[in-house]
Amino acid sequence: MGKYFGTDGFRGEANVVLTVEHAFLAGRYLGWYFGREHKARIVIGKDTRRSSYMFEYALASGLTASGADAYLLHVTTTPSVSYVVRTEDFDCGIMISASHNPFYDNGIKIINGQGHKMEAEVEEKIEDYIDGKIEELPLAIKENIGRTIDYAAGRNRYIGHLISLATRSFKDMKIGLDCANGSAFSIAKSVYDALGAKTYVINNDPDGTNINTNCGSTHIKVLQQFVKDNKLDVGFAFDGDADRCIAVDENGDVVNGDLILYICGKYLMEQGRLADNTIVTTVMSNLGLYKACDNIGMRYEQTAVGDKYVYENMLQNGYVLGGEQSGHIIFSKYAKTGDGILTSLMLMEVIMEKKQTLAHLSEEVKIYPQLLQNVRVTDKKTARENPAVIKAIGEVTEALGSDGRILVRESGTEPVLRVMVEAPADDICEKYVKQVVKVLEAEKLVAEA
């Protein structure tokens, strides 16, 4: 990871970690980089945070000052930017969002011309320019100065694309949508209304400061209660930029990313549409998912945590379905990144085609209790490679056998070791997490509070 750009863009508190100067300079570099041989065309989307407007104008100013034309999608989802970039011949796309973070954070995600996350070497060059390590770039003059162009039509084409993917009408289906007061508010209801659903929508009144606040995929209890109170057939919750989806079945129970992978993977496998009968997961996927996959002969691969790594594996091996427990699911036939609304439509396809409820479709997976404890340490690598810690992890692994697992990994963004145990019961999880944490403490590897 770079100085500013992590696995999911340049993210932090607006005007504290991520400033308008950063955005302007990022725009300047991208406008110059893609405009060396032709007039660059770069599309910008944003979520509903108050600071998103500020960053949109700063980026557009930087792009046009370098001679690029900036096309503004306005409030839209991250996957819509990816779709527009790759289908309408843009040089790159920029999404202004901090995803599921609180409203006061924001971020800049850069998407390359193929709709994937931008290559690390380009992000490194942007960082060098921000830090003054690259000589000043020329400003465009006269007729070479770029323009800003209203491009809401691009978002509308994306809505049409989503509608076209549905295999059946959703007539008479009562569907709940939690739009997290974020990007989905301008798209999700339009899609479900067009497909004939009886659409019940909550948290679709953004005011700039309520995005992700007690709503959306990270606060799923709100939708659970809504589905039960209104006797809905299914509910879908999105995050701030709508690249994630968590579902709720007709009983109000949560259907997370692991369950979605199983349901959609099994359906695609039955239809002969799951490449090599394999789904791509991360190391944080639940043991229950793997046991259920084994029972039906569905194979799986594991990657490091992060949709970036999931997609890299899918691209390298030609797999069509992968994702994370968090609801970040990639259907590579239709998208190059996680797409929450698309995920909900794919899940609806299974429900409609198999004529089964979501609760019934997910009942084959027994989710194991999981406990995760973040331990702040003095040095991540030293702590992870400590012989006593390695021995303790081995002892827990042996004790759990095939009925559970332990995973100890370094955080990618904090001085933290994440200790996770899955087992048949909560008390067993707690017992073995404590066992490893005590060793970290005894070895004096834990940082002082």
C-alpha positions as CSV (number, residue, x, y, z in Angstrom):
1,M,0.0,0.0,0.0
2,G,1.1,3.5,-0.7
3,K,1.4,6.6,1.5
4,Y,-2.1,7.8,0.6
5,F,-3.8,5.1,-1.4
6,G,-4.8,1.9,0.3
7,T,-6.6,-1.1,-1.0
8,D,-9.7,1.0,-1.6
9,G,-8.4,4.4,-2.7
10,F,-7.3,7.5,-0.8
11,R,-9.6,7.6,2.3
12,G,-9.8,9.7,5.5
13,E,-11.5,12.5,7.3
14,A,-12.4,15.3,4.9
15,N,-10.2,18.3,5.1
16,V,-8.1,16.6,7.8
17,V,-6.6,13.5,6.1
18,L,-8.0,14.0,2.6
19,T,-8.0,17.7,1.6
20,V,-9.2,19.7,-1.4
21,E,-5.6,20.3,-2.2
22,H,-5.0,16.5,-2.5
23,A,-8.1,16.3,-4.8
24,F,-7.0,19.1,-7.0
25,L,-3.5,17.7,-7.4
26,A,-4.9,14.2,-8.1
27,G,-7.0,15.8,-10.8
28,R,-4.0,17.7,-12.2
29,Y,-1.9,14.5,-12.5
30,L,-4.7,12.4,-14.0
31,G,-5.6,15.0,-16.5
32,W,-2.0,15.3,-17.6
33,Y,-1.3,11.6,-17.5
34,F,-4.2,10.6,-19.7
35,G,-3.9,13.7,-21.9
36,R,-0.4,13.2,-23.2
37,E,-1.5,11.8,-26.6
38,H,-5.1,12.9,-26.9
39,K,-7.7,15.0,-25.0
40,A,-8.5,13.0,-21.9
41,R,-12.1,12.1,-21.0
42,I,-12.6,11.3,-17.3
43,V,-15.9,10.6,-15.6
44,I,-16.6,11.5,-12.0
45,G,-19.3,10.1,-9.6
46,K,-19.9,10.9,-6.0
47,D,-21.9,9.8,-3.0
48,T,-24.2,11.9,-0.8
49,R,-21.6,13.1,1.8
50,R,-21.6,16.9,2.2
51,S,-17.9,17.0,1.4
52,S,-18.4,15.1,-1.9
53,Y,-19.4,18.3,-3.7
54,M,-16.2,20.0,-2.5
55,F,-14.0,17.2,-3.8
56,E,-16.0,16.9,-7.0
57,Y,-15.2,20.6,-7.8
58,A,-11.6,20.3,-6.8
59,L,-11.0,17.2,-8.9
60,A,-12.8,18.8,-11.9
61,S,-10.7,21.9,-11.5
62,G,-7.5,19.9,-11.5
63,L,-8.6,17.8,-14.5
64,T,-9.7,20.8,-16.6
65,A,-6.6,22.8,-15.7
66,S,-4.5,20.0,-17.2
67,G,-6.7,19.9,-20.3
68,A,-9.0,17.0,-19.6
69,D,-12.8,17.0,-20.0
70,A,-14.5,16.1,-16.8
71,Y,-17.9,14.3,-17.2
72,L,-20.1,14.6,-14.0
73,L,-22.4,11.7,-13.2
74,H,-23.4,13.5,-10.0
75,V,-24.7,11.3,-7.1
76,T,-24.3,7.7,-8.2
77,T,-22.8,4.4,-7.2
78,T,-19.2,3.1,-7.4
79,P,-20.2,0.3,-9.8
80,S,-22.0,2.7,-12.1
81,V,-18.8,4.6,-12.6
82,S,-17.0,1.3,-13.4
83,Y,-19.8,0.4,-15.9
84,V,-19.7,3.8,-17.6
85,V,-15.9,3.9,-17.9
86,R,-15.7,0.5,-19.6
87,T,-18.7,0.8,-21.8
88,E,-18.4,4.4,-23.0
89,D,-14.6,4.6,-23.7
90,F,-13.5,6.9,-20.9
91,D,-9.8,7.0,-20.0
92,C,-10.6,6.5,-16.4
93,G,-13.2,7.1,-13.7
94,I,-13.1,8.7,-10.3
95,M,-15.6,7.9,-7.5
96,I,-15.8,10.2,-4.5
97,S,-16.8,8.1,-1.5
98,A,-15.7,6.6,1.7
99,S,-18.1,3.6,1.3
100,H,-19.4,2.4,4.6
101,N,-17.4,5.0,6.7
102,P,-19.2,7.8,8.7
103,F,-20.2,10.9,6.8
104,Y,-17.2,13.0,7.9
105,D,-14.8,10.7,6.1
106,N,-14.5,10.7,2.3
107,G,-12.3,9.1,-0.3
108,I,-11.1,9.1,-3.9
109,K,-11.3,5.8,-5.8
110,I,-9.7,5.7,-9.2
111,I,-11.0,3.3,-11.8
112,N,-9.0,2.4,-15.0
113,G,-10.3,2.2,-18.5
114,Q,-11.3,-1.4,-18.1
115,G,-13.5,-0.7,-15.0
116,H,-11.0,-2.2,-12.5
117,K,-9.3,-0.4,-9.7
118,M,-6.4,1.7,-11.0
119,E,-3.0,0.2,-11.2
120,A,-0.7,0.8,-8.1
121,E,2.0,2.4,-10.2
122,V,-0.3,5.2,-11.3
123,E,-1.5,5.8,-7.8
124,E,2.2,5.9,-6.7
125,K,2.8,8.6,-9.3
126,I,-0.1,10.6,-8.0
127,E,1.3,10.4,-4.5
128,D,4.7,11.6,-5.8
129,Y,3.0,14.6,-7.5
130,I,1.1,15.4,-4.3
131,D,4.4,15.3,-2.3
132,G,6.2,17.5,-4.8
133,K,8.5,14.7,-6.0
134,I,7.5,15.3,-9.7
135,E,8.2,18.6,-11.4
136,E,5.3,20.9,-11.9
137,L,3.0,19.8,-14.7
138,P,2.1,22.3,-17.5
139,L,-1.2,24.0,-17.3
140,A,-3.5,23.9,-20.3
141,I,-4.0,27.2,-22.1
142,K,-6.4,28.8,-24.6
143,E,-8.6,26.2,-26.4
144,N,-6.8,23.3,-24.7
145,I,-8.4,24.1,-21.3
146,G,-10.8,21.3,-20.4
147,R,-14.5,21.5,-19.9
148,T,-17.0,20.0,-17.3
149,I,-19.9,18.2,-18.9
150,D,-23.1,17.2,-17.2
151,Y,-23.3,13.4,-17.8
152,A,-26.4,12.3,-15.8
153,A,-27.3,10.3,-19.0
154,G,-24.5,7.9,-18.1
155,R,-26.2,7.0,-14.8
156,N,-29.5,6.5,-16.6
157,R,-27.9,4.1,-19.0
158,Y,-26.5,2.1,-16.1
159,I,-30.0,1.9,-14.6
160,G,-31.2,0.5,-17.9
161,H,-28.4,-2.0,-17.9
162,L,-29.5,-3.3,-14.4
163,I,-33.1,-3.6,-15.5
164,S,-32.1,-5.6,-18.5
165,L,-30.4,-8.2,-16.4
166,A,-33.6,-9.4,-14.7
167,T,-34.9,-12.7,-16.0
168,R,-38.5,-12.3,-14.7
169,S,-40.9,-9.6,-13.5
170,F,-41.0,-9.1,-9.7
171,K,-44.8,-8.6,-9.8
172,D,-46.4,-9.2,-6.5
173,M,-43.1,-9.5,-4.7
174,K,-42.8,-7.3,-1.6
175,I,-39.2,-6.1,-1.5
176,G,-37.6,-3.8,1.1
177,L,-34.6,-1.6,0.2
178,D,-32.3,0.1,2.8
179,C,-30.4,2.7,0.7
180,A,-28.2,3.9,3.7
181,N,-29.0,7.5,2.8
182,G,-26.3,7.0,0.2
183,S,-25.7,6.5,-3.5
184,A,-28.4,3.8,-3.9
185,F,-31.1,6.3,-3.2
186,S,-31.0,7.6,-6.8
187,I,-31.0,4.2,-8.4
188,A,-32.3,1.2,-6.5
189,K,-36.0,2.1,-6.2
190,S,-36.1,3.0,-9.9
191,V,-34.8,-0.4,-10.8
192,Y,-37.2,-2.4,-8.6
193,D,-40.2,-0.2,-9.6
194,A,-39.4,-0.8,-13.3
195,L,-39.4,-4.6,-12.6
196,G,-42.8,-4.5,-11.1
197,A,-42.0,-5.0,-7.4
198,K,-44.0,-3.7,-4.6
199,T,-41.0,-1.6,-3.3
200,Y,-40.7,-0.5,0.3
201,V,-37.8,1.9,0.8
202,I,-36.1,3.2,3.9
203,N,-33.2,5.5,4.5
204,N,-33.4,7.1,1.1
205,D,-33.5,10.8,2.2
206,P,-29.8,11.9,2.3
207,D,-29.0,15.3,3.9
208,G,-25.2,15.1,3.6
209,T,-24.6,14.0,7.2
210,N,-26.8,10.9,7.6
211,I,-25.1,8.5,5.2
212,N,-24.5,5.1,6.9
213,T,-25.9,6.5,10.2
214,N,-27.8,3.7,11.9
215,C,-28.8,2.3,8.5
216,G,-27.6,0.3,5.5
217,S,-25.6,-2.9,5.3
218,T,-23.5,-2.1,8.5
219,H,-26.6,-1.6,10.6
220,I,-28.7,-4.4,9.4
221,K,-31.1,-4.6,12.4
222,V,-33.0,-1.7,11.0
223,L,-33.9,-3.6,7.8
224,Q,-34.5,-6.8,9.8
225,Q,-37.2,-5.1,11.8
226,F,-38.7,-3.4,8.7
227,V,-39.0,-6.7,6.8
228,K,-40.8,-8.3,9.8
229,D,-43.1,-5.4,10.5
230,N,-44.2,-5.1,6.9
231,K,-44.3,-8.9,6.2
232,L,-42.0,-8.5,3.2
233,D,-40.7,-11.3,1.0
234,V,-37.1,-10.1,1.1
235,G,-35.0,-7.1,2.0
236,F,-31.7,-5.7,0.7
237,A,-29.4,-3.3,2.4
238,F,-26.6,-1.3,0.7
239,D,-23.7,0.7,1.9
240,G,-22.8,4.3,1.2
241,D,-21.6,3.8,-2.4
242,A,-23.7,0.7,-3.0
243,D,-20.9,-1.7,-3.9
244,R,-22.1,-4.0,-1.1
245,C,-25.4,-5.8,-0.4
246,I,-26.6,-7.7,2.7
247,A,-29.9,-9.5,2.4
248,V,-32.7,-10.2,4.9
249,D,-35.0,-13.2,4.4
250,E,-38.7,-13.3,5.0
251,N,-38.2,-14.2,8.6
252,G,-36.0,-11.2,9.3
253,D,-32.8,-13.3,9.4
254,V,-29.6,-12.0,7.9
255,V,-28.2,-13.4,4.7
256,N,-24.6,-12.2,4.5
257,G,-22.0,-12.3,1.7
258,D,-21.0,-15.9,2.5
259,L,-24.6,-17.1,2.2
260,I,-25.1,-15.1,-1.0
261,L,-22.0,-16.7,-2.5
262,Y,-23.4,-20.1,-1.6
263,I,-26.9,-19.5,-3.0
264,C,-25.8,-17.9,-6.2
265,G,-22.8,-20.3,-6.7
266,K,-25.0,-23.4,-6.3
267,Y,-27.6,-22.0,-8.7
268,L,-24.9,-21.2,-11.3
269,M,-23.3,-24.6,-10.8
270,E,-26.7,-26.3,-11.4
271,Q,-27.0,-24.4,-14.6
272,G,-23.5,-25.1,-15.8
273,R,-22.6,-21.4,-15.6
274,L,-20.1,-21.6,-12.7
275,A,-16.6,-21.7,-14.2
276,D,-14.8,-24.8,-12.9
277,N,-17.5,-25.1,-10.3
278,T,-15.5,-22.7,-8.2
279,I,-16.3,-19.6,-6.1
280,V,-13.6,-17.2,-4.8
281,T,-13.7,-16.2,-1.1
282,T,-11.4,-14.5,1.4
283,V,-9.7,-16.0,4.5
284,M,-12.5,-14.4,6.6
285,S,-15.3,-16.4,5.0
286,N,-17.1,-18.7,7.5
287,L,-16.2,-22.3,8.0
288,G,-19.8,-23.1,7.5
289,L,-19.7,-21.9,3.9
290,Y,-16.8,-24.3,3.1
291,K,-18.5,-27.3,4.7
292,A,-21.7,-26.6,2.8
293,C,-19.7,-26.2,-0.4
294,D,-18.0,-29.5,0.2
295,N,-21.4,-31.2,0.6
296,I,-22.5,-30.2,-2.9
297,G,-19.1,-30.5,-4.6
298,M,-18.6,-26.8,-5.1
299,R,-15.0,-25.8,-5.0
300,Y,-13.6,-22.6,-3.6
301,E,-10.4,-20.5,-3.5
302,Q,-9.3,-18.2,-0.6
303,T,-7.6,-14.9,-1.0
304,A,-6.4,-12.2,1.4
305,V,-9.1,-9.9,2.7
306,G,-10.1,-7.2,0.1
307,D,-12.3,-7.3,-3.0
308,K,-9.2,-6.2,-4.9
309,Y,-7.6,-9.6,-4.2
310,V,-10.8,-11.5,-4.9
311,Y,-11.1,-9.9,-8.4
312,E,-7.4,-10.5,-9.2
313,N,-7.9,-14.2,-8.5
314,M,-11.1,-14.3,-10.6
315,L,-9.4,-12.5,-13.5
316,Q,-6.4,-14.7,-13.4
317,N,-8.3,-18.0,-13.3
318,G,-11.5,-17.1,-15.3
319,Y,-13.8,-17.5,-12.3
320,V,-17.2,-15.8,-12.5
321,L,-18.3,-15.4,-8.9
322,G,-16.4,-14.2,-5.8
323,G,-16.8,-12.0,-2.8
324,E,-16.6,-11.2,0.9
325,Q,-18.6,-11.9,4.0
326,S,-19.3,-8.1,4.1
327,G,-21.6,-8.4,1.0
328,H,-19.0,-7.2,-1.5
329,I,-19.9,-9.7,-4.3
330,I,-18.5,-9.7,-7.9
331,F,-20.3,-11.3,-10.8
332,S,-17.6,-10.9,-13.4
333,K,-19.9,-11.6,-16.4
334,Y,-21.7,-8.3,-15.7
335,A,-19.3,-6.2,-13.6
336,K,-15.6,-5.6,-12.7
337,T,-16.2,-4.6,-9.1
338,G,-18.7,-5.4,-6.3
339,D,-22.2,-4.1,-7.1
340,G,-24.8,-4.1,-4.4
341,I,-27.8,-3.6,-6.6
342,L,-26.6,-6.1,-9.1
343,T,-26.0,-8.6,-6.3
344,S,-29.6,-8.1,-5.1
345,L,-30.9,-8.7,-8.7
346,M,-28.8,-11.9,-9.0
347,L,-30.3,-13.2,-5.7
348,M,-33.8,-12.3,-6.9
349,E,-33.1,-14.4,-10.0
350,V,-32.5,-17.5,-7.9
351,I,-35.6,-16.8,-5.7
352,M,-37.8,-16.3,-8.8
353,E,-36.4,-19.1,-11.0
354,K,-36.3,-21.7,-8.2
355,K,-39.6,-20.5,-6.7
356,Q,-38.2,-20.8,-3.2
357,T,-37.9,-18.4,-0.3
358,L,-34.6,-16.9,0.7
359,A,-34.8,-18.6,4.1
360,H,-35.2,-22.0,2.3
361,L,-32.3,-21.3,-0.1
362,S,-29.9,-20.5,2.7
363,E,-30.8,-23.2,5.2
364,E,-28.2,-25.6,3.9
365,V,-25.4,-23.5,5.3
366,K,-24.8,-23.7,9.1
367,I,-22.9,-20.5,10.0
368,Y,-20.4,-21.2,12.7
369,P,-20.1,-18.7,15.6
370,Q,-17.2,-16.4,15.0
371,L,-15.3,-14.1,17.4
372,L,-12.8,-11.5,16.3
373,Q,-10.6,-9.5,18.7
374,N,-8.3,-6.7,17.5
375,V,-5.2,-6.6,19.6
376,R,-3.0,-3.4,19.4
377,V,0.6,-4.5,19.3
378,T,4.0,-2.8,19.3
379,D,5.0,-4.4,16.0
380,K,2.7,-6.5,13.8
381,K,5.3,-8.6,12.1
382,T,7.3,-9.3,15.3
383,A,4.1,-10.3,17.2
384,R,2.8,-12.6,14.4
385,E,6.2,-14.4,14.1
386,N,6.8,-14.7,17.8
387,P,7.5,-18.5,18.5
388,A,5.2,-18.6,21.6
389,V,2.4,-17.0,19.6
390,I,3.0,-19.5,16.7
391,K,2.9,-22.4,19.2
392,A,-0.3,-21.1,20.8
393,I,-2.0,-20.8,17.4
394,G,-0.9,-24.4,16.6
395,E,-2.3,-25.7,19.9
396,V,-5.7,-24.1,19.2
397,T,-5.7,-25.4,15.6
398,E,-5.1,-28.9,17.0
399,A,-7.7,-28.6,19.7
400,L,-10.4,-27.4,17.2
401,G,-9.6,-30.1,14.6
402,S,-12.2,-30.1,11.8
403,D,-14.8,-28.5,14.0
404,G,-13.4,-25.0,13.9
405,R,-10.4,-22.8,13.0
406,I,-8.2,-20.0,14.1
407,L,-6.9,-17.2,12.0
408,V,-4.4,-14.6,13.2
409,R,-3.5,-11.9,10.7
410,E,-2.0,-8.4,10.5
411,S,-4.2,-5.4,9.8
412,G,-3.4,-3.7,6.6
413,T,-4.1,-0.2,8.0
414,E,-3.5,-0.3,11.8
415,P,-0.8,-1.6,14.3
416,V,-3.2,-4.4,15.1
417,L,-3.3,-8.2,15.0
418,R,-6.7,-9.6,14.3
419,V,-7.4,-12.9,16.3
420,M,-10.4,-14.8,14.9
421,V,-11.8,-18.1,16.0
422,E,-14.7,-20.1,14.6
423,A,-16.1,-23.0,16.5
424,P,-19.5,-24.7,17.2
425,A,-20.3,-22.5,20.2
426,D,-19.6,-18.9,21.3
427,D,-18.0,-20.0,24.6
428,I,-15.4,-22.1,22.7
429,C,-14.6,-19.1,20.4
430,E,-14.1,-16.9,23.5
431,K,-11.9,-19.5,25.2
432,Y,-9.4,-19.9,22.4
433,V,-9.3,-16.2,21.5
434,K,-8.4,-15.4,25.1
435,Q,-5.8,-18.2,25.1
436,V,-3.9,-16.5,22.2
437,V,-4.3,-13.0,23.5
438,K,-2.9,-14.1,26.9
439,V,0.3,-15.3,25.1
440,L,0.6,-12.0,23.3
441,E,0.3,-10.2,26.7
442,A,2.8,-12.6,28.4
443,E,5.3,-12.0,25.6
444,K,5.0,-8.2,26.1
445,L,3.9,-7.7,22.5
446,V,0.7,-5.7,23.3
447,A,1.0,-2.0,23.0
448,E,0.1,0.2,26.0
449,A,-3.3,1.8,25.8
